[in-house]
């Protein structure tokens, strides 16, 4: 997965989207350093992108355009650099495809330049945790390991440091994979944690979502590894790599005190580690030392005599289902955010029948819609609806009692109110601290 440096020297590249953080900025800077001529377009108000613009001010040749993006935007360029958040039916992307222009992405640029052994992790839920667990195991085994993709910072700025013997664990979203179709990456190992229809407003259908996930396996050869859950054993997936189907029983009775979803993630990570020849004792020790990810079922220390859990990373109903399954005390739960086409039926059913759910605080457009459905199914439910996190937190705090749990597991994206799920999680922590200050 390596290409010669300077491939883009003199090339006219239009960057579709600038953004305020993440891989797109890294990709723009990478191309500029290679001598490309960059024209950056974004529909956002430039006042909201000051930090990003200033970070690129050292490159005098870069051009910025703010306002509507049409098929004319991609005229007079040799390639289009796309932020994965932009849907493939965007007019600029359709125009670029019609004109035969290459579509570049940050992760595609990284894979083309990376000399290391890349281990790809994707799935509807559990991919961040599985990727982090696998990286921890590799590090414990003495392997030089980099963790990136949809988790942490972009690895593109340091791609030249990565050697052929090094390992790179990449968490990949369905958006990133969809744009890798033309690259046909040959991952050393590729892991699918699970698959439930998700991001249908982006992909257009459950089948298109599945096809995006399948990109992980399409370019692999027979010396490489594909890993899927036992439940997918009899399904047809592309590729000729060696196939392993994992299950919780592979853990040999270890980690029985862990939630089922974390046991599942551990079994997936272990499948790759064992294939790489890492001893079981090293694997188990590394997993026992794994402490979890921020914003994923993260307990917030506090003096409020409540257990407050920040699960802001939950951006799909299936992730909230996993969170609900671990609660064992009277719980007030915060759900909602930007709306999506994900099926909420299993989640609503679980909320109705879970004996520990004391009340539900719905927030944002998704919360407003679900509250209406839920009220029809359970007329005696204790619930509230609000547009913002601050209000629903206050309601949960005022209605909960000593030793109760307050769980924020939104199940939906954050961008109706926040830049990303991290900001949403940090806001919850801030609200907890403010409440502590008022009750001292």
VENWOTA-V151789 format. One record per run of one state. SS is the DSSP state (h for helix, s for strand, l for the rest). FROM is the first residue (numbers start at 1). TO is the last residue. Records with the same first field share a line. If there is no record, write none. Layout:
BEGIN
SS->FROM-TO + FROM-TO
END
This chain:
BEGIN
l->1-11 + 17-22 + 34-36 + 43-45 + 56-62 + 67-70 + 75-78 + 83-90 + 99-101 + 105-105 + 114-116 + 123-126 + 141-144 + 150-155 + 162-166 + 172-173 + 179-188 + 193-199 + 204-205 + 219-224 + 233-241 + 247-247 + 252-259 + 276-279 + 289-297 + 301-306 + 311-316 + 325-330 + 337-344 + 354-356 + 378-382 + 387-388 + 400-404 + 409-420 + 440-440
s->12-16 + 37-42 + 63-66 + 79-82 + 102-104 + 117-122 + 145-149 + 167-171 + 189-192 + 225-229 + 242-246 + 298-300 + 307-310 + 331-336 + 357-363 + 383-386 + 405-408
h->23-33 + 46-55 + 71-74 + 91-98 + 106-113 + 127-140 + 156-161 + 174-178 + 200-203 + 206-218 + 230-232 + 248-251 + 260-275 + 280-288 + 317-324 + 345-353 + 364-377 + 389-399 + 421-439
END
